[in-house]
């Protein structure tokens, strides 16, 4: 076993050298086509290339050092590379590379990702506002529920439909605006989503009975779908007077309804 490690330990450094050269060449080839890549990808490749270069230099240094130590190269190489003022050089390269990578991340990559995230949030908000406005004009309202069945948002059309504004329902469940039987139906759907990731409605509407803030009982149609990219919402729903045709809903809710 000792014989195996005597040969494998110095040889492993040349395996590492070959691997890091291959990785560095791949990164550099892609960086040479940076005009075809996005800025974020270029920054990521730059960071990876710097790390690959650091690892290559370190593997070369200690490859020569240990191969000389085991007698495969001149003893003079071992003595030279073993000097404290030289053996610290790979570690200094590690430090410099780490600092450069941190600077790149802080000054370029992170601010860009934050800007993109802000733009994406703004675009989602604008789309949501358009859908809410469309629903309100048709006497409907959109709402979102989290995994516990609590309201996360309540569309502007909800005031005209049931007399409740958003601040009156957010953080509460819909038991307040649905009769007991309808709330139990909705609870079953929420349970199914929690267990199987599907509503079981297959894009169909369910008829529920709501209670207006004034106390009037209203027959409503409810369409539910799995929420995607809507923060903490697990379900997004549309409440409408039962008489609203399904064709009118499809023009105001973007994307397919997921069963």
Secondary structure, 3 states (H helix, E strand, C coil): CHHHHHHHHHHHHHHHHHHHHHHHHHHHHHHCCHHHCCHHHHHHHHHHHHHHHHHHHHHHHHHHHHHHHCCCCCHHHHHHHCCHHHHCHHHHHHHHHHHHHHHHHHHHHHHHHHHHHHHHHHHHHHHHHHHHHHHHHCCCEEEEECCCCEEEEECCHHHHHHCCCHHHHCCCEHHHCECHHHHHHHHHHHHHHHHHCCCCCCCCCEEEEEECCCCCEEEEEEEEEECCCCCCCCEEEEEEECCCCHHHHHCCCCCCCCC
